[in-house]
Amino acid sequence: MIVELLILSGSRLGERLKFTQDAISVGGGKHWDVCFDAKHDPGAKAKHARILADQFGWRIHNDGAGVWIINQDLLPPTGAYPLRAGDIVRLSEFGPDLRFMILPDAEEAARKA
């Protein structure tokens, strides 16, 4: 399965990032899979979360590091929130925003055919 994160706002606007792993880290800092520079995207400063696939599907795990908004709904300060294809993830009240998508995997589609 391939996950695509399309950056909808901020200094990385328009970038499409594709991942095949079951865990993706997002945040303000250089050590995340999807990183935002707080100088260019101040809303991302000191914010981070993990997007994980588990037995229930895809979820965003908030560990209390900042404000996360999914489709205009504020996430609880800690815990997991389900993600569906097309969901918009906002790192803070100021962005940046990402669209979460699940893309078909060509190999998986060929096996099913």
C-alpha positions in Angstrom: 0.0 0.0 0.0 1.3 3.5 -0.9 0.4 6.5 1.2 0.6 9.9 -0.4 0.8 13.2 1.5 0.1 16.2 -0.6 1.2 19.4 1.1 -1.6 22.0 0.7 -0.1 25.0 2.4 3.1 26.5 3.7 6.6 26.7 2.2 6.4 23.2 0.8 3.1 23.8 -1.0 2.4 21.3 -3.8 4.9 18.7 -2.8 3.7 15.1 -3.1 5.4 12.7 -0.8 4.9 8.9 -1.2 5.5 6.3 1.4 5.4 2.5 1.5 6.1 2.0 5.2 3.4 1.6 7.9 4.7 4.5 10.0 5.3 8.1 8.9 6.5 10.8 11.3 5.4 14.4 10.6 6.6 17.5 12.4 8.6 20.6 12.8 12.2 19.5 12.7 14.8 17.8 10.4 14.5 14.3 11.9 10.9 13.5 10.8 9.9 11.7 7.6 7.9 14.8 6.7 9.7 17.8 8.1 8.8 21.5 8.2 11.3 24.3 9.1 9.8 26.4 11.8 11.4 29.5 10.3 9.4 29.1 7.1 6.3 27.3 8.6 6.0 28.7 12.2 2.8 26.7 12.8 4.9 23.5 12.7 7.3 24.6 15.5 7.7 21.9 18.2 4.8 19.8 16.7 5.0 16.2 15.8 2.8 13.1 15.3 3.0 9.7 13.8 0.7 8.3 11.1 0.5 4.5 11.6 -1.2 1.6 10.0 -2.6 -0.9 12.5 -5.3 -3.6 12.7 -7.9 -0.8 12.6 -6.6 1.0 9.5 -4.6 4.2 9.4 -4.5 6.5 12.4 -2.7 9.6 13.4 -1.1 9.4 16.9 -0.9 12.6 18.8 1.5 12.5 21.8 0.6 15.9 23.1 3.1 17.8 21.0 1.0 20.6 19.7 -2.3 21.1 18.0 -3.5 18.8 15.3 -6.7 19.3 13.3 -8.3 16.7 11.0 -11.0 18.0 8.7 -11.6 21.0 10.9 -11.9 18.8 14.1 -9.4 19.4 16.9 -7.6 16.2 18.0 -7.5 15.4 21.7 -4.1 16.2 23.3 -3.1 12.5 23.3 -4.3 9.4 21.6 -5.1 8.1 18.1 -7.5 9.4 15.6 -8.6 7.5 12.5 -7.5 8.7 9.0 -9.4 8.1 5.8 -8.3 8.8 2.2 -8.9 12.5 1.5 -8.6 13.7 5.1 -6.9 17.0 5.6 -4.4 17.2 8.5 -3.4 20.6 9.8 -0.4 20.9 12.1 -1.6 24.0 13.9 -4.2 26.6 13.6 -1.8 28.3 11.2 -1.0 25.2 9.1 0.7 23.8 7.2 -1.9 21.4 5.8 -1.5 18.0 4.3 -4.0 15.7 2.4 -3.7 12.0 3.3 -4.3 9.6 0.4 -4.0 5.9 0.0 -2.9 4.9 -3.5 -3.3 1.6 -5.2 -0.1 -0.5 -5.2 0.6 -1.8 -8.7 2.0 -5.1 -7.4 -0.9 -5.7 -5.1 -3.4 -4.9 -7.9 -1.6 -7.4 -10.2 -1.8 -10.2 -7.6 -5.6 -9.6 -7.2 -6.2 -9.7 -11.0 
